[in-house]
Amino acid sequence: MKSRLAIIGLMICSVLAISVSAQRLTNIQQILQDDRTGDHLIIFIQTGEYKFESCKGNLAISGVGTVSLSGCQLTLTDISDNRRVVAEVDLCAKVGKADLVFGDTITKSPNDTAPSESVLSDSNTLDSVFDCSLKQVDLK
């Protein structure tokens, strides 16, 4: 009887620990900063809100997408007639990438003006900031 109670107690503690851990994760934000350009994307994990800024100064945009978390893989997706935002972050390996396309021409014919596109590649999300300071990248 005591062993059953101990097992039930451990199971309850495990569920509570997982619940607290998940709540802690959903209250954070994730920043991706491109290694070459400094362009940056911030993702608010709990709400799906995101903000993107190009360091060339010609593009800044925000929106709300869908955030999913599977193991270490965090994914943000926002696809509509005028934008396609897909960001993937490996929270364990601390790397991420994003492809962002903005403009009313995403679904129009190829003869129309091309939409704005930015591709981010972040080899170390730990040193990413939401500003245009260039990161120091080790090219070993």
N, C-alpha and C positions, 0 to 999 in steps of 0.2 A: 504494500500500500504506500509506504514512504517513497519507494522508488518511482511509482507512478506520479505522485505529487511532485517529486523533484523534476521529473521529465516534463510535466505540464508547466511547472514554474519556469523551466528553461525555455520552453517553447514560447511562453508569453513574453519573457524578457527578449527573446530573439525578434519577435514581431514588433515589439516596442522599439528596439534598437534600429530595425530596418525603417520603421515609420519616421523616427526622429532623423535618421540619416537622409531619407528622401525629402523631408521638409527642409532640411538645411540646404540641400542641393537646389531646390526650386526657388530659393530666395537669393540666388547669386546671379551674376552676369558673366558673360564670356566675351572676351575681346579677341578679334583676329586683326592682325596688322601685317600687311604684305611686306615681305622681307626686302623687296627692291624699291617699291614706290612709297611706302609708308601709309598708303591708303588703308582705312580701317573700318571695321564693322563691330558694333557692340550688340550683343543679343541679351535681352532680359528674359531669362529662362522661364520664370513663372508666368509671365504674361504673353510671351511671344513677340513683344515689341522689339524692333531693331532700328538702328540708325547707322547709316553709311556716309562716309565723307571721303571724297577724292582729294588728295593733297595738291593736285593741280589747280584746285579752287573752282573747277567748273561743274561740280556735281556733289550735291548733298541731298540725301533722301531718307525718309523713315517710313515705317509701316508696321503692320502686325501680321505675323505668319504663324505657322503651326510648328511647335517644338515637340520633338520626340526624343526619347532617351532609351537606348537599348544597350545594357552593359556599360561600356565606356564610350559608346558612340552617341554623340549629340547631333541632331539634325534640325535645321531650320528650313522651312519651305514656305514660300509665298508666291503663288503663280496666279496671274490674272491676265486680262487683255493688255495691260500696259506695263507689266513687270514680271520678271522671273528671278526669284532670289532663292538660291539653294546653297546652304552652308553646312559643312560637315566638320565636326571637331572630335578628335580622339582624345578624350579627357585623361586617359591613362598615359598615352605617349606624348601628350601636350603638343600636338600638331593639328593644323586645320587648313581648310581650303574653302573658298566660296566663289560662286559665279553669280554675278548680278547683272541683269539686263533691264534697262528702264527706257520707256518711251512708248508713245501711242502706236508705233510702227511694228511692234513685235508680231502682230498677227496679220499685217498687211503684206502686199506683194513685194517682191524683192526690188522693184524699181523705185519704191519710196525711200525716203531718207532712212538711213540705218539708225537703229536705237543705240543708246549709250551702253557700253558693256565694260565691266571691270571684273578682273579675275584676281583673287587674293590667294596667296600661298604663304602660310605661316609655319615656319619650321620649329618655332618655340613660342607657344602661347603664354608662357610664364613672363616673358619680357614685353608683351604687347601692351600698348597704351592707346587711348583714344585721342591722339593728336598726331601731328605730321612730323614728329622727330623720327629720323631714320634709325633703324635698329642696327646693332652690330651683329653681323652674321659671320660665323666661322665657316669658311669654305674649305675644310679639310678634304 
